[in-house]
Amino acid sequence: MDDVVETIDAGSGPADRLTNEQVYARIFDAIVDHKLRPGTHLKEDELCEIFRVGRTRIRSILARLSANHVVELVENRGAFVSRPTAEEACEVFRARRMIEGHLIRRVAENPTDTLRAALETHLAHEKAARDIGDQGAVIRRCSKFHLLLAEQAESPIVARFLRELTARSSLIVAVHEARPPDDCELDEHHELTELVLARRADDAVALMERHLRGIESRLDLASQQPPAHDLKAALQVTAGQPRD
């Protein structure tokens, strides 16, 4: 299963039957959705209690999260949600601009009916989240737009890199975002879709560059948000919510 994992509904089975993938998914989702903020201590004993799994399994899951750069393992202290620095933020967005420029050119050079249907469905869901004012859902949908384009580019190795970078971007936004996205920025997803489907590859690449720079411009790289203190509440809320 890929690093960006499918979400597990709370009704999928009792907690003591959760697989490692399901536990990973719930922790990962809580981090990306900003419920577990950067710097939060992921205490092994609490995680064992929450998910009703053994310490060996929890350590394996934390090691995988660490390999994907969303958790930091500190010797003699434990696991913490990663807290990206300003320098890391700049590097991540620089990498995203290079990778996403390549990926959007690939999809714009050969748009398919499958791509059209997937983008139209996604944009409808994104609009629904905006209409009801669900900021968390808007953030998730914004990330998924970029991943959707990557999945359609038929470049799986590069798309895998982007999935990691998108997860790290979510942490960066959690730490440094000074203001939420405005309607103009969100409308760029529609513009990018139109350019891709019209096979205007050069224009799509240029707009993607501006779009990502716009996201980066919302960051206050001098700010730091406090970590979450109630690990159990954050994970239980995530586990109990249906996902879009």
VEXDREN-2710 file (C-alpha; in Angstrom, 1 decimal):
% VEXDREN-2710
k/r/px/py/pz
1/MET/0.0/0.0/0.0
2/ASP/1.3/3.4/-0.9
3/ASP/2.4/6.0/1.7
4/VAL/-0.7/8.1/1.1
5/VAL/-3.1/5.5/2.5
6/GLU/-6.8/4.9/2.2
7/THR/-8.9/6.2/5.1
8/ILE/-10.5/3.7/7.4
9/ASP/-14.0/4.4/8.7
10/ALA/-14.5/3.9/12.4
11/GLY/-17.2/1.4/11.6
12/SER/-14.8/-0.9/9.7
13/GLY/-14.3/-3.1/12.7
14/PRO/-13.3/-3.2/16.3
15/ALA/-10.1/-1.5/17.3
16/ASP/-8.4/-4.7/18.4
17/ARG/-8.7/-6.0/14.8
18/LEU/-7.0/-3.0/13.2
19/THR/-4.2/-3.8/10.8
20/ASN/-0.9/-1.9/10.8
21/GLU/-2.0/-0.1/7.6
22/GLN/-5.2/1.1/9.4
23/VAL/-3.3/2.4/12.4
24/TYR/-0.8/4.1/10.1
25/ALA/-3.7/5.6/8.2
26/ARG/-5.3/7.1/11.2
27/ILE/-2.1/8.6/12.6
28/PHE/-1.1/9.9/9.1
29/ASP/-4.5/11.4/8.5
30/ALA/-4.5/13.1/11.9
31/ILE/-1.1/14.7/11.1
32/VAL/-2.0/15.8/7.6
33/ASP/-5.3/17.2/8.8
34/HIS/-3.5/19.2/11.5
35/LYS/-5.2/17.4/14.4
36/LEU/-1.8/16.2/15.6
37/ARG/0.2/19.4/15.2
38/PRO/4.0/19.5/14.7
39/GLY/5.9/18.9/17.9
40/THR/3.2/16.6/19.4
41/HIS/4.7/13.8/21.4
42/LEU/3.4/10.4/20.1
43/LYS/3.6/8.4/23.3
44/GLU/3.9/4.7/22.7
45/ASP/1.9/3.7/25.7
46/GLU/-1.0/6.0/24.7
47/LEU/-1.0/4.8/21.1
48/CYS/-1.0/1.1/22.3
49/GLU/-4.1/2.0/24.5
50/ILE/-5.9/3.9/21.8
51/PHE/-5.4/1.3/19.1
52/ARG/-5.3/-1.8/21.3
53/VAL/-2.1/-3.1/19.7
54/GLY/1.3/-4.1/21.1
55/ARG/4.3/-1.9/21.5
56/THR/6.3/-3.7/18.8
57/ARG/3.6/-2.9/16.2
58/ILE/3.4/0.7/17.3
59/ARG/7.2/1.1/17.0
60/SER/7.1/-0.4/13.5
61/ILE/4.4/2.1/12.5
62/LEU/6.2/5.0/14.0
63/ALA/9.4/3.9/12.1
64/ARG/7.4/4.0/8.9
65/LEU/6.0/7.4/9.6
66/SER/9.6/8.5/10.3
67/ALA/10.8/7.1/7.0
68/ASN/8.1/9.3/5.3
69/HIS/9.4/12.4/7.2
70/VAL/6.1/13.1/9.1
71/VAL/7.4/11.8/12.4
72/GLU/10.8/12.4/14.1
73/LEU/12.3/9.7/16.3
74/VAL/14.4/11.2/19.1
75/GLU/16.8/8.9/21.0
76/ASN/15.7/8.5/24.7
77/ARG/12.7/10.8/24.2
78/GLY/10.4/9.0/21.7
79/ALA/8.5/10.0/18.6
80/PHE/7.2/13.5/17.8
81/VAL/5.3/14.9/14.9
82/SER/7.9/16.5/12.7
83/ARG/8.3/20.3/13.0
84/PRO/9.7/21.6/9.7
85/THR/12.0/24.6/9.7
86/ALA/11.8/27.6/7.5
87/GLU/14.7/26.3/5.4
88/GLU/13.0/22.9/4.9
89/ALA/9.8/24.7/3.9
90/CYS/11.6/26.6/1.1
91/GLU/13.3/23.4/-0.1
92/VAL/10.0/21.4/-0.1
93/PHE/8.2/24.0/-2.2
94/ARG/11.2/24.4/-4.5
95/ALA/11.0/20.6/-5.1
96/ARG/7.3/20.7/-5.6
97/ARG/7.5/23.3/-8.3
98/MET/10.0/21.3/-10.2
99/ILE/8.2/18.0/-9.9
100/GLU/4.7/19.3/-10.4
101/GLY/5.7/21.3/-13.5
102/HIS/7.0/18.0/-15.0
103/LEU/3.8/16.1/-14.0
104/ILE/1.3/18.6/-15.2
105/ARG/3.1/18.9/-18.5
106/ARG/2.7/15.1/-18.9
107/VAL/-1.0/15.0/-18.3
108/ALA/-1.6/18.1/-20.4
109/GLU/0.1/16.5/-23.4
110/ASN/-2.3/13.6/-23.3
111/PRO/-5.5/14.2/-21.4
112/THR/-7.9/11.3/-21.3
113/ASP/-11.6/10.9/-20.6
114/THR/-10.7/9.2/-17.4
115/LEU/-8.7/12.3/-16.3
116/ARG/-11.6/14.6/-17.3
117/ALA/-14.1/12.7/-15.2
118/ALA/-11.8/12.4/-12.2
119/LEU/-11.0/16.2/-12.3
120/GLU/-14.7/17.2/-12.7
121/THR/-15.7/14.9/-9.7
122/HIS/-12.9/16.3/-7.6
123/LEU/-13.7/19.9/-8.3
124/ALA/-17.4/19.3/-7.4
125/HIS/-16.3/17.8/-4.0
126/GLU/-13.9/20.7/-3.5
127/LYS/-16.7/23.2/-4.2
128/ALA/-19.0/21.4/-1.8
129/ALA/-16.5/21.7/1.0
130/ARG/-16.0/25.4/0.3
131/ASP/-19.8/26.0/0.2
132/ILE/-20.4/24.5/3.7
133/GLY/-17.3/26.3/5.1
134/ASP/-15.5/23.0/6.1
135/GLN/-11.9/24.4/6.1
136/GLY/-10.4/21.0/7.0
137/ALA/-12.1/19.4/4.0
138/VAL/-10.9/22.2/1.8
139/ILE/-7.3/21.7/2.9
140/ARG/-7.6/17.9/2.2
141/ARG/-9.2/18.5/-1.2
142/CYS/-6.6/21.0/-2.2
143/SER/-3.8/18.4/-1.6
144/LYS/-5.8/15.7/-3.4
145/PHE/-6.1/17.8/-6.5
146/HIS/-2.3/17.8/-6.9
147/LEU/-2.1/14.1/-6.1
148/LEU/-4.8/13.4/-8.6
149/LEU/-2.9/15.0/-11.4
150/ALA/0.2/13.1/-10.4
151/GLU/-1.6/9.8/-10.5
152/GLN/-2.8/10.4/-14.0
153/ALA/0.7/11.4/-15.3
154/GLU/1.9/7.8/-15.7
155/SER/5.1/8.6/-13.9
156/PRO/4.8/6.5/-10.7
157/ILE/8.2/7.1/-9.3
158/VAL/7.9/10.9/-9.6
159/ALA/4.3/10.7/-8.3
160/ARG/5.6/8.8/-5.2
161/PHE/8.0/11.6/-4.5
162/LEU/5.2/14.1/-4.7
163/ARG/3.1/12.2/-2.2
164/GLU/5.9/12.5/0.3
165/LEU/6.3/16.2/-0.5
166/THR/2.6/16.8/-0.1
167/ALA/2.6/15.3/3.3
168/ARG/5.5/17.4/4.3
169/SER/3.8/20.5/2.9
170/SER/0.8/19.8/5.1
171/LEU/3.1/19.9/8.1
172/ILE/4.7/23.1/6.9
173/VAL/1.3/24.7/6.5
174/ALA/0.3/23.5/10.0
175/VAL/3.4/25.2/11.4
176/HIS/3.7/28.4/9.3
177/GLU/0.4/29.3/7.6
178/ALA/-0.4/32.9/8.3
179/ARG/-3.8/32.9/6.5
180/PRO/-6.1/30.4/4.8
181/PRO/-6.3/30.1/1.0
182/ASP/-8.6/32.7/-0.6
183/ASP/-11.1/32.0/-3.3
184/CYS/-8.8/33.3/-6.1
185/GLU/-6.2/30.7/-5.2
186/LEU/-8.7/27.9/-5.0
187/ASP/-10.2/28.9/-8.3
188/GLU/-6.8/28.2/-9.9
189/HIS/-7.6/24.5/-9.6
190/HIS/-10.4/25.2/-12.2
191/GLU/-8.0/27.1/-14.4
192/LEU/-5.4/24.4/-14.2
193/THR/-8.0/21.8/-15.1
194/GLU/-9.2/23.8/-18.1
195/LEU/-5.6/24.3/-19.3
196/VAL/-4.8/20.6/-19.0
197/LEU/-7.9/19.4/-20.8
198/ALA/-7.2/22.0/-23.6
199/ARG/-3.7/20.5/-24.0
200/ARG/-2.1/23.9/-23.2
201/ALA/0.9/22.4/-21.5
202/ASP/3.1/25.5/-21.4
203/ASP/0.3/27.6/-19.8
204/ALA/-0.5/24.8/-17.3
205/VAL/3.2/24.6/-16.2
206/ALA/3.3/28.4/-15.8
207/LEU/0.1/28.6/-13.8
208/MET/1.2/25.7/-11.5
209/GLU/4.4/27.6/-10.8
210/ARG/2.4/30.7/-9.8
211/HIS/-0.1/28.5/-7.8
212/LEU/2.6/26.9/-5.7
213/ARG/4.4/30.2/-5.1
214/GLY/1.0/31.6/-3.9
215/ILE/0.7/28.8/-1.3
216/GLU/4.2/29.5/-0.2
217/SER/3.5/33.2/0.1
218/ARG/0.8/32.5/2.7
219/LEU/3.4/31.2/5.1
220/ASP/4.9/33.1/8.0
221/LEU/8.2/31.3/8.3
222/ALA/8.9/33.0/11.7
223/SER/5.8/31.6/13.3
224/GLN/5.4/28.4/15.3
225/GLN/2.0/26.9/16.4
226/PRO/1.9/25.0/19.7
227/PRO/1.7/21.1/19.6
228/ALA/-1.4/19.2/20.6
229/HIS/-1.5/17.9/24.2
230/ASP/-4.5/15.5/24.0
231/LEU/-3.3/12.7/21.8
232/LYS/-6.2/10.5/22.6
233/ALA/-8.8/13.1/21.7
234/ALA/-7.1/14.0/18.4
235/LEU/-6.9/10.4/17.2
236/GLN/-10.3/9.4/18.4
237/VAL/-11.9/12.4/16.5
238/THR/-10.0/11.4/13.4
239/ALA/-11.0/7.7/13.7
240/GLY/-14.6/8.5/14.2
241/GLN/-15.1/10.9/11.4
242/PRO/-16.2/9.8/7.9
243/ARG/-13.6/11.0/5.3
244/ASP/-14.2/12.6/2.0
END
